[in-house]
Amino acid sequence: MAHQRVGGEGLRTTYAFAPRVSTSTIRDGPTSIVLEFASSGIYRDGQEVRVTQLRFDHVVAYDWNDFEFHRYPSNPKDVELGLIEMVDSPIVAEIRSTERYVGEGLRHFRISFNDHGTYEIVCEKIDISYSSSRAEDLYA
């Protein structure tokens, strides 16, 4: 398996702290996961920073592991401090092999944050948006 970087500004996590994570589910419906993190590089308290928001919709698999343990459910060599998409994911293949998945366009993403951990998300759709905030407000 290999990976490809997801193109776009604010998707590298080299200087980012741990993201703010929220999960929501509609009754008998899809699950969504949102990751928000300061993506401006090096900054100081009180300074406005760019905030990247990654919204994963129709999530069918999700995993987080602490960076200290370096445990990956698939291909541990495919890790970057940024958002990547896994190509020919065995997790996606396994889900499809059950023949119970009825959605379309299933994709596998991985994003790592230094000194925090790695997120693996398998979903149908991702939306990337940006805003600005003071760093201390983002992590309040």
N, C-alpha and C positions, 0 to 999 in steps of 0.2 A: 504494500500500500504506500502511497505517496500523499503529499499534500500540496496545496497551492495557497499562496497568500491571498487574502481578500483585499482587493484594492480599495483605496480611499484614504482620506485624511483622518487622523485621530484614531487609528486602529492598532497602533503600536502601544505596548504597555511597559516599555523599558523603565520609565520613571513613575508609572502609575502606582498608587496605593491600592489596597484591596477594593474591589468594586462594591457598590451598594446593590444588593440583589433582592428582587421581589418576584414572587410567583403568584399567579392567579389562575383560577379554574372556574369555568362556567359549569353549572350542574349538568351532568351528562354531556358535557361539551369539551372543547379543547383546553389544554393547559398552555399558558404563556409564561415566559421567563424574561425579566428585564435586568440587564446589567448596566450600571452607570458608573463611570470613572472619569477622573480628571485626566485629560489627555494632552495637556499643554507642555509637557516636558518639565523642566525644573522651574519651580515657582515658589513664592513666599506667601505666608499667611497674609490675608487682607487683599491679595491680588486677585483680579478676575482671571479665571481659567476656562478653557474650553472643556466642556463635559460631553463625552461621547455616550450615547444611549444605544444599546443593542437590544432589540426586542425580537425574541424568538417566539413564533406562533405555531400552534399545532404541534407541541412538543410531545414526543413519544418515548424519549429516553433522556436522562439527565444524570450527570455525575460530577462531583467535586471531590478533589483530594488535596490534602495539605502538601505544599511544596517540599516539605522535609522528607516525605515518604516516597516521592517519585513513583507513584503507582498509576499506570495508565491502562485502561481497558483494551487499548489497541495501539500498536506501533509506537513504542516509546521514543523512537528516533525522530518522529514527526512532532517536534515541540519548538515553538518560537514564542518570544515575548510579543505577542500580537495575535490577531484573529486569523486563523487558517481554516480552510475547508479540506476535509479528508477525502481523498479520491479512492474509489473502490473500497469503501469502508466495510469491514467484516460485520460491524454492528448493524449497519443498514441491511446487508445481505441476510443476516440472521433474522431480523425483524420481517423482512419480505418472505423469507422461507416458511414462516408460520402460515402464510396465506390468509391471515386474519386482518392484516393491515389493508385498508381499503382506500387510503388517501393517495395523493400523487406527489411527485417531486420530493421525496424524502432526502434530506441533506444532513451531513455530519460535520459539526464545527468544533474547534478546540481553541481555547484562549487561556494563556498562562500569565500569571502575575507574579513577579519576583517576590520572594519572601511571603507569599500568601498561598498560592495553589493554582490548580488547573481545573478548568470547567470543560466538560464534554457535553454537547447538546445535539441531539438528533431531532430535527423538526422539518416542517414543510416550508416555512418561510422565515426570513430575517428582514427586519427593517433597521436601518442605521440612521440616527439623527443626531443633531448637535445643538447645544445650548451653551450658556455661560453661567458661571456662578463663582462665588468666593469659595476657595478651597475648604475653609472651615465650615461653611454652610452645607457643602456636599456631604461631609462626613459627620455632621451633627447628629 
